[in-house]
């Protein structure tokens, strides 16, 4: 899933090196008659009461500390049928530490799509200590993710087989056919194992769920911190509920004006830019370094590298291993070591990075973040390009990035190949006239959500709503990594101080 590095990559992607993501308990339920807000059919605006209890350990993870409490909010499976079946949306909360100055709740989404906020937030909370003084920190699993009716599409054996055997940059007719068939098979698995929820896991419904969460938390307006895909989700919320937008920050921003091919084009540009910045930082010529890495990938495609296990490093896994360290400048030395070992004939280090990104643990078990990511993005986007259309993109994408371009061009067709559910739109709507100011943070060296998308998001939100804060730096997301950005965001959330549009941090 270089994932499907796609526009939805996790803002917390660099933390995957420490095994951040984990699955959670299933939250599906089929109770008829409940409304989105948990009230009766005659009182759709009533606020449901949340039962906060000690949290259970997520699948493959540790139980959150005693300061954390978990609850479930009920929402309709289908908002067009509010009296029909419902599902549970899993929540986790750490209360404000200075209750005398408490401002309310702050809802987080760390990206994906498919990232489990219930799992991520306790492990990331140390970075939000200042905000936690006056806000309850609240994470949630969006619908289709982990505890919230989580989508499942394949077992571990099928997942491993695909990663080992399917060439994500096919070179022959047979490889093309296998590539497209694998995408269709993945979708068929989703329909077989999660067909009831699959049509309803899109971002629009998740944004509606967020407003149910807001009411259940007792907040007049939503205070929200969205990163990566969380900015797309936040933009959708602002468009649907502009009157309910409270203090809101988007960091590592998805371009709301781009369709699926446009997002792939953006990422080819962004990852190549990050790779060249990495190479320059290593004292290497960017063009020569790019050619060397592209040549390494071609050699691995022809002859996969041994890893010291019964698994080989193929080209697709090698590319995934290269992608992950580009999310954070702190991980660049890790990339250097992995590339050096690959040049010396060992694929072990790149495979370890790829496994981390793909959600595979040391026992060969895969989490389902990739399943949810694909289901949500294919429920959102209408585009279903053919293999021929993907091939037509190759010359342009290879010019944009000899390393990442071929994969991203092919990914436009393979990602939702034969998907059993129609997509909702060409690109998300983010216009939010009448909303309060939304602080939009873009980083110039961001690989997964290139900086240009932040300006477009600010413009799309509308005059007086989108406020652009630029970070001259590297990495996917700026808060916590740049003191200037962190101070500006804290001042906005805690004191309501909105920086001037166009402010730059370096």
C-alpha positions as CSV (number, residue, x, y, z in Angstrom):
1,X,0.0,0.0,0.0
2,X,2.4,2.6,-0.9
3,X,-0.7,3.3,-0.3
4,X,-1.6,3.8,-1.5
5,X,0.5,6.5,-0.3
6,X,-2.4,8.4,-1.9
7,X,-3.7,11.6,-0.6
8,X,-5.1,9.9,2.4
9,X,-1.8,8.9,4.0
10,X,-1.6,9.1,7.7
11,X,-0.2,12.3,9.2
12,X,1.2,9.9,11.8
13,X,2.9,7.8,9.2
14,X,6.4,8.4,10.5
15,X,5.2,6.9,13.8
16,X,4.4,3.7,12.1
17,X,8.0,2.8,12.6
18,X,7.0,2.3,16.2
19,X,4.0,0.2,15.4
20,X,1.5,3.0,16.1
21,X,-1.6,1.6,14.3
22,X,-3.6,-1.2,15.8
23,X,-7.1,-2.5,15.3
24,X,-9.9,-2.4,17.9
25,X,-13.0,-4.2,19.0
26,X,-15.9,-4.4,16.5
27,X,-18.6,-1.8,17.0
28,X,-21.4,-2.9,14.6
29,X,-25.0,-3.3,15.8
30,X,-28.2,-3.6,13.9
31,X,-30.8,-2.0,16.2
32,X,-33.7,-0.5,14.3
33,X,-35.4,2.7,15.3
34,X,-32.5,4.7,16.7
35,X,-31.7,8.2,15.3
36,X,-28.4,9.6,14.4
37,X,-28.2,11.4,17.7
38,X,-29.4,8.4,19.8
39,X,-32.8,10.0,20.4
40,X,-36.2,8.7,19.4
41,X,-37.8,9.1,16.0
42,X,-39.8,12.0,17.4
43,X,-36.8,13.8,18.9
44,X,-34.1,13.7,16.3
45,X,-32.2,16.6,17.8
46,X,-32.0,15.1,21.3
47,X,-28.5,14.4,22.7
48,X,-27.6,10.9,23.7
49,X,-25.8,10.2,26.9
50,X,-22.4,8.6,26.7
51,X,-21.3,5.8,29.0
52,X,-17.6,6.4,29.6
53,X,-15.8,3.3,30.9
54,X,-12.3,2.0,31.1
55,X,-10.8,1.2,27.7
56,X,-10.0,-2.3,26.5
57,X,-6.7,-3.1,24.8
58,X,-6.8,-2.6,21.0
59,X,-6.0,-5.7,18.9
60,X,-2.3,-6.2,19.2
61,X,-1.8,-3.3,21.5
62,X,-1.7,-2.3,25.1
63,X,-4.5,-1.0,27.3
64,X,-4.6,2.8,27.4
65,X,-3.7,4.3,30.8
66,X,-6.1,4.9,33.6
67,X,-6.7,8.5,32.5
68,X,-8.4,7.3,29.3
69,X,-12.1,6.4,29.0
70,X,-14.0,4.9,26.1
71,X,-17.6,5.1,24.9
72,X,-19.8,4.5,21.9
73,X,-22.1,6.8,20.1
74,X,-25.0,5.5,17.9
75,X,-25.4,6.7,14.3
76,X,-27.6,5.6,11.4
77,X,-26.0,3.2,9.0
78,X,-27.8,5.0,6.2
79,X,-28.6,8.7,6.9
80,X,-31.4,8.5,4.3
81,X,-33.1,6.0,6.6
82,X,-32.5,7.4,10.1
83,X,-35.0,5.0,11.7
84,X,-33.2,2.0,10.2
85,X,-30.1,0.1,11.3
86,X,-27.5,1.8,13.4
87,X,-23.8,1.3,14.0
88,X,-21.6,2.3,16.9
89,X,-18.8,4.9,16.5
90,X,-16.1,4.3,19.0
91,X,-14.7,7.2,21.1
92,X,-11.8,7.7,23.5
93,X,-11.3,10.6,25.8
94,X,-8.7,12.1,28.2
95,X,-10.3,14.9,30.2
96,X,-8.7,18.4,30.5
97,X,-6.1,18.6,33.2
98,X,-7.1,22.1,34.3
99,X,-10.9,21.7,34.7
100,X,-11.3,25.2,36.1
101,X,-10.2,26.6,32.6
102,X,-11.8,23.9,30.5
103,X,-12.9,25.1,27.1
104,X,-14.6,21.9,25.8
105,X,-13.7,18.9,23.8
106,X,-11.2,18.7,20.9
107,X,-11.9,16.0,18.3
108,X,-9.0,14.6,16.4
109,X,-8.6,12.7,13.1
110,X,-5.0,11.6,12.2
111,X,-5.7,10.6,8.6
112,X,-5.7,7.6,6.5
113,X,-8.5,7.3,5.6
114,X,-8.7,4.3,7.9
115,X,-6.6,5.5,10.9
116,X,-8.0,4.5,14.3
117,X,-8.2,7.5,16.5
118,X,-9.1,5.3,19.4
119,X,-5.7,3.5,19.0
120,X,-3.6,6.5,17.9
121,X,-4.6,9.3,20.2
122,X,-3.4,7.7,23.5
123,X,0.0,7.0,21.9
124,X,0.3,10.5,20.4
125,X,-1.2,12.5,23.3
126,X,2.1,13.5,24.8
127,X,2.4,15.9,21.8
128,X,-0.8,17.6,22.8
129,X,-0.2,18.2,26.5
130,X,-0.6,22.0,26.2
131,X,-3.9,21.6,24.5
132,X,-5.0,19.0,27.0
133,X,-4.8,21.6,29.8
134,X,-8.0,23.2,28.6
135,X,-9.5,20.6,26.3
136,X,-10.7,17.1,26.7
137,X,-8.8,15.2,24.0
138,X,-11.2,13.0,22.0
139,X,-10.4,10.4,19.3
140,X,-12.7,8.3,17.3
141,X,-12.8,5.5,14.8
142,X,-14.6,6.8,11.7
143,X,-17.2,4.5,10.3
144,X,-15.6,1.5,8.5
145,X,-12.6,1.7,10.8
146,X,-11.6,-0.7,13.6
147,X,-14.2,-0.6,16.3
148,X,-16.7,1.4,14.2
149,X,-18.1,-1.4,12.0
150,X,-14.5,-1.9,10.7
151,X,-14.3,-3.1,7.1
152,X,-12.4,-6.4,6.4
153,X,-11.6,-7.6,3.0
154,X,-8.9,-10.3,3.2
155,X,-7.2,-12.6,5.6
156,X,-3.5,-12.5,6.4
157,X,-2.6,-15.2,3.9
158,X,-4.3,-13.5,1.0
159,X,-2.8,-10.2,2.0
160,X,0.7,-11.7,2.1
161,X,0.2,-13.4,-1.2
162,X,-0.8,-10.2,-2.9
163,X,2.1,-8.2,-1.5
164,X,4.6,-10.9,-2.6
165,X,3.2,-11.7,-6.0
166,X,1.3,-8.8,-7.5
167,X,3.5,-6.3,-9.5
168,X,2.2,-2.8,-8.8
169,X,4.0,-1.5,-11.8
170,X,3.3,-4.2,-14.4
171,X,5.5,-4.6,-17.4
172,X,3.8,-7.4,-19.3
173,X,0.2,-8.2,-20.3
174,X,0.1,-11.0,-17.8
175,X,1.3,-8.7,-15.0
176,X,-1.3,-6.1,-16.0
177,X,-4.1,-8.7,-15.9
178,X,-3.0,-9.9,-12.5
179,X,-2.7,-6.4,-11.2
180,X,-6.3,-5.4,-12.3
181,X,-7.7,-8.8,-11.2
182,X,-6.2,-8.3,-7.7
183,X,-7.9,-5.0,-7.3
184,X,-11.3,-6.5,-8.3
185,X,-10.6,-9.5,-6.0
186,X,-9.9,-7.1,-3.1
187,X,-13.2,-5.3,-3.7
188,X,-15.1,-8.6,-3.9
189,X,-13.6,-9.6,-0.6
190,X,-14.8,-6.3,1.0
191,X,-18.3,-7.0,-0.4
192,X,-18.3,-10.6,0.9
193,X,-17.0,-9.8,4.4
194,X,-18.3,-6.2,4.9
195,X,-21.0,-5.7,2.3
196,X,-23.6,-4.3,4.7
197,X,-21.6,-1.3,5.6
198,X,-19.5,-0.9,2.4
199,X,-21.9,1.5,0.7
200,X,-22.0,3.8,3.7
201,X,-18.4,4.3,4.8
202,X,-17.7,7.5,2.7
203,X,-16.5,10.8,4.1
204,X,-19.8,12.6,3.9
205,X,-21.4,10.1,6.3
206,X,-18.3,10.3,8.5
207,X,-18.7,14.1,8.7
208,X,-22.4,13.6,9.7
209,X,-21.2,11.3,12.4
210,X,-18.9,14.0,13.7
211,X,-21.8,16.3,14.3
212,X,-23.6,13.5,16.2
213,X,-20.4,13.2,18.3
214,X,-20.3,17.0,18.9
215,X,-23.9,16.9,20.2
216,X,-23.1,13.8,22.3
217,X,-20.1,15.6,23.9
218,X,-22.3,18.5,24.7
219,X,-20.4,21.1,22.7
220,X,-22.2,24.0,20.9
221,X,-19.6,24.1,18.2
222,X,-17.0,21.5,17.1
223,X,-13.4,22.1,18.0
224,X,-11.4,20.0,15.6
225,X,-7.8,19.1,14.7
226,X,-7.5,17.2,11.4
227,X,-4.4,16.0,9.8
228,X,-3.8,14.6,6.3
229,X,-7.1,12.9,5.2
230,X,-8.5,14.4,8.4
231,X,-8.4,17.8,6.6
232,X,-10.6,16.4,3.8
233,X,-13.0,15.1,6.5
234,X,-12.9,18.4,8.2
235,X,-13.5,20.3,5.0
236,X,-16.5,18.1,4.3
237,X,-17.8,18.8,7.8
238,X,-17.3,22.5,7.4
239,X,-19.3,22.4,4.1
240,X,-22.2,20.5,5.7
241,X,-22.3,22.3,9.0
242,X,-20.7,25.7,8.7
243,X,-22.7,27.1,11.6
244,X,-21.3,24.4,13.9
245,X,-17.6,25.0,13.1
246,X,-15.6,26.1,16.1
247,X,-11.9,26.5,16.4
248,X,-10.5,24.2,13.7
249,X,-7.0,23.4,12.4
250,X,-6.0,21.5,9.3
251,X,-2.4,20.3,9.1
252,X,-0.9,18.4,6.1
253,X,-3.7,19.4,3.8
254,X,-5.4,17.3,1.0
255,X,-6.1,19.4,-2.1
256,X,-9.9,19.6,-2.3
257,X,-9.9,20.6,-6.0
258,X,-8.2,17.5,-7.3
259,X,-9.9,14.3,-8.5
260,X,-8.2,10.9,-8.1
261,X,-5.8,11.4,-11.0
262,X,-5.0,14.9,-9.8
263,X,-4.2,13.6,-6.3
264,X,-1.9,11.0,-7.8
265,X,-0.3,13.7,-9.9
266,X,0.1,15.8,-6.7
267,X,1.7,12.9,-4.9
268,X,4.1,12.1,-7.7
269,X,5.3,15.7,-7.5
270,X,5.3,15.7,-3.7
271,X,7.2,12.5,-3.1
272,X,9.8,13.4,-5.8
273,X,10.3,16.8,-4.2
274,X,10.8,15.1,-0.8
275,X,13.2,12.6,-2.3
276,X,15.3,15.3,-4.0
277,X,15.3,17.3,-0.7
278,X,16.5,14.1,1.1
279,X,19.2,13.5,-1.5
280,X,20.5,17.1,-1.3
281,X,20.5,16.8,2.5
282,X,22.7,13.7,2.1
283,X,25.1,15.7,-0.1
284,X,24.0,13.9,-3.3
285,X,23.0,15.3,-6.7
286,X,19.2,14.9,-6.9
287,X,19.1,13.9,-10.5
288,X,21.9,11.3,-10.2
289,X,20.4,10.0,-6.9
290,X,17.0,9.6,-8.4
291,X,18.5,7.7,-11.4
292,X,20.4,5.4,-9.0
293,X,17.3,4.6,-6.9
294,X,15.2,4.1,-10.0
295,X,17.8,1.7,-11.4
296,X,17.9,-0.2,-8.0
297,X,14.1,-0.7,-8.2
298,X,14.4,-2.0,-11.8
299,X,17.1,-4.5,-10.6
300,X,14.8,-5.6,-7.7
301,X,11.9,-6.0,-10.2
302,X,14.0,-8.3,-12.3
303,X,15.5,-10.2,-9.3
304,X,14.0,-9.7,-5.8
305,X,16.4,-9.4,-2.9
306,X,16.8,-11.9,-0.1
307,X,15.9,-10.8,3.3
308,X,17.2,-13.5,5.6
309,X,13.7,-15.0,5.8
310,X,11.4,-17.0,3.5
311,X,10.1,-13.7,2.2
312,X,11.7,-11.7,-0.6
313,X,11.8,-8.0,-1.3
314,X,10.2,-7.3,-4.6
315,X,9.9,-3.9,-6.3
316,X,6.6,-3.0,-4.9
317,X,7.7,-3.7,-1.3
318,X,10.9,-1.8,-1.9
319,X,9.1,1.2,-3.1
320,X,6.8,1.1,0.0
321,X,9.9,0.9,2.2
322,X,11.3,4.0,0.5
323,X,8.1,5.9,0.9
324,X,7.7,5.6,4.7
325,X,10.9,7.4,5.8
326,X,10.2,10.3,3.5
327,X,7.3,11.3,5.8
328,X,9.7,12.7,8.4
329,X,13.1,14.2,8.1
330,X,14.0,12.4,11.3
331,X,13.7,9.2,9.4
332,X,16.0,10.1,6.6
333,X,19.0,8.3,8.1
334,X,16.9,5.2,8.3
335,X,16.3,5.4,4.6
336,X,20.0,5.9,3.9
337,X,20.8,2.7,5.8
338,X,18.1,0.7,4.1
339,X,19.1,1.8,0.6
340,X,22.8,1.1,1.3
341,X,21.9,-2.4,2.4
342,X,19.7,-2.9,-0.6
343,X,22.6,-1.8,-2.9
344,X,24.7,-4.4,-1.1
345,X,22.2,-7.1,-1.9
346,X,20.1,-7.3,1.3
347,X,16.4,-6.4,1.3
348,X,15.8,-6.9,5.0
349,X,15.8,-3.2,6.0
350,X,13.5,-2.1,3.3
351,X,11.1,-5.0,3.9
352,X,10.9,-4.0,7.6
353,X,9.9,-0.5,6.6
354,X,7.4,-1.8,4.1
355,X,5.9,-4.1,6.7
356,X,5.5,-1.3,9.1
357,X,3.7,0.8,6.5
358,X,1.6,-2.1,5.5
359,X,0.5,-2.9,9.0
360,X,2.2,-6.3,9.3
361,X,3.5,-7.4,12.6
362,X,6.3,-9.9,13.3
363,X,3.9,-12.7,13.5
364,X,2.6,-12.1,9.9
365,X,-0.7,-10.5,11.0
366,X,-1.9,-7.5,9.1
367,X,-4.1,-4.8,10.5
368,X,-7.1,-3.6,8.5
369,X,-6.2,0.0,8.1
370,X,-5.5,-0.7,4.4
371,X,-8.9,-2.3,4.0
372,X,-10.7,0.7,5.5
373,X,-8.6,3.2,3.6
374,X,-9.5,1.6,0.3
375,X,-13.2,1.2,1.1
376,X,-13.5,4.8,2.2
377,X,-11.6,6.3,-0.7
378,X,-13.5,4.2,-3.3
379,X,-16.8,5.1,-1.7
380,X,-15.8,8.7,-2.1
381,X,-14.4,8.9,-5.6
382,X,-16.4,8.3,-8.8
383,X,-13.3,7.6,-11.0
384,X,-12.7,4.0,-12.2
385,X,-9.9,4.4,-14.7
386,X,-9.1,1.5,-17.0
387,X,-5.7,-0.1,-17.4
388,X,-5.4,1.6,-20.8
389,X,-6.1,5.0,-19.2
390,X,-3.5,4.4,-16.5
391,X,-0.9,3.4,-19.2
392,X,-1.6,6.6,-21.0
393,X,-0.5,8.5,-17.9
394,X,2.8,6.8,-17.6
395,X,4.9,9.2,-19.8
396,X,3.7,12.2,-17.8
397,X,4.1,10.6,-14.4
398,X,7.5,9.2,-15.2
399,X,8.6,12.7,-16.0
400,X,7.2,13.9,-12.7
401,X,9.0,11.2,-10.8
402,X,11.0,8.3,-12.3
403,X,10.8,6.6,-8.8
404,X,7.2,7.1,-7.7
405,X,5.5,8.1,-11.0
406,X,4.9,4.6,-12.5
407,X,3.3,3.3,-9.3
408,X,1.1,6.3,-8.9
409,X,0.0,6.2,-12.5
410,X,-1.0,2.5,-12.3
411,X,-2.6,3.0,-8.9
412,X,-5.2,5.2,-10.5
413,X,-6.7,2.1,-12.1
414,X,-5.8,-0.6,-9.6
415,X,-7.0,1.0,-6.5
416,X,-10.8,0.8,-7.2
417,X,-10.7,-1.8,-10.0
418,X,-14.0,-3.5,-10.2
419,X,-15.2,-1.9,-6.9
420,X,-18.6,-3.1,-5.9
421,X,-19.8,0.3,-4.7
422,X,-20.2,3.5,-6.8
423,X,-18.3,6.6,-5.7
424,X,-19.9,9.8,-4.6
425,X,-18.0,12.6,-6.3
426,X,-15.1,13.6,-8.4
427,X,-13.6,15.6,-5.6
428,X,-14.8,16.7,-2.1
429,X,-16.6,19.9,-1.5
430,X,-15.1,22.2,1.1
431,X,-16.8,25.6,0.6
432,X,-18.0,26.8,4.0
433,X,-19.6,30.2,3.9
434,X,-20.5,31.5,7.3
435,X,-18.1,29.2,9.2
436,X,-15.6,30.5,11.7
437,X,-11.9,30.8,10.8
438,X,-10.1,27.6,9.9
439,X,-6.4,27.6,10.2
440,X,-4.8,25.7,7.3
441,X,-1.2,24.6,7.8
442,X,0.9,23.6,4.7
443,X,4.5,22.4,4.7
444,X,6.6,23.2,1.6
445,X,8.4,19.8,1.7
446,X,5.3,17.6,2.5
447,X,5.5,14.5,0.3
448,X,2.0,13.0,0.7
449,X,-0.1,16.2,0.7
450,X,2.0,18.8,-1.2
451,X,2.0,22.4,0.0
452,X,0.0,23.6,-3.0
453,X,-3.1,21.8,-1.6
454,X,-3.1,24.0,1.5
455,X,-3.5,27.2,-0.5
456,X,-6.3,25.6,-2.5
457,X,-8.0,24.4,0.6
458,X,-7.9,27.9,2.2
459,X,-9.3,29.3,-1.0
460,X,-12.1,26.7,-1.3
461,X,-13.2,27.3,2.3
462,X,-13.9,30.8,1.3
463,X,-12.9,34.4,2.2
464,X,-12.8,35.0,5.9
465,X,-12.8,31.2,6.6
466,X,-9.6,29.7,5.3
467,X,-6.4,31.2,6.9
468,X,-3.2,29.9,5.4
469,X,-0.1,29.3,7.7
470,X,2.9,28.2,5.7
471,X,5.7,26.1,7.1
472,X,9.1,26.1,5.3
473,X,10.3,22.7,6.1
474,X,10.1,19.0,5.5
475,X,7.7,16.2,6.5
476,X,4.0,15.3,6.6
477,X,2.6,17.7,9.1
478,X,4.1,20.6,11.0
479,X,2.5,20.7,14.5
480,X,4.9,19.5,17.1
481,X,7.8,19.6,14.7
482,X,8.0,23.4,14.1
483,X,7.9,25.6,17.2
484,X,6.5,28.6,15.2
485,X,3.6,26.5,13.9
486,X,3.0,24.8,17.2
487,X,2.8,28.2,19.0
488,X,0.4,29.6,16.4
489,X,-1.9,26.6,16.6
490,X,-1.8,26.6,20.4
491,X,-2.6,30.3,20.6
492,X,-5.6,29.8,18.2
493,X,-7.0,26.8,20.1
494,X,-6.4,28.2,23.6
495,X,-6.9,32.0,23.2
496,X,-8.7,32.4,19.8
497,X,-5.8,34.3,18.3
498,X,-6.0,33.8,14.5
499,X,-2.7,34.5,12.7
500,X,-2.8,36.7,9.6
501,X,-3.6,34.9,6.4
502,X,-0.3,34.2,4.6
503,X,1.9,34.0,7.7
504,X,5.1,32.0,7.2
505,X,7.1,29.9,9.7
506,X,10.6,28.7,8.9
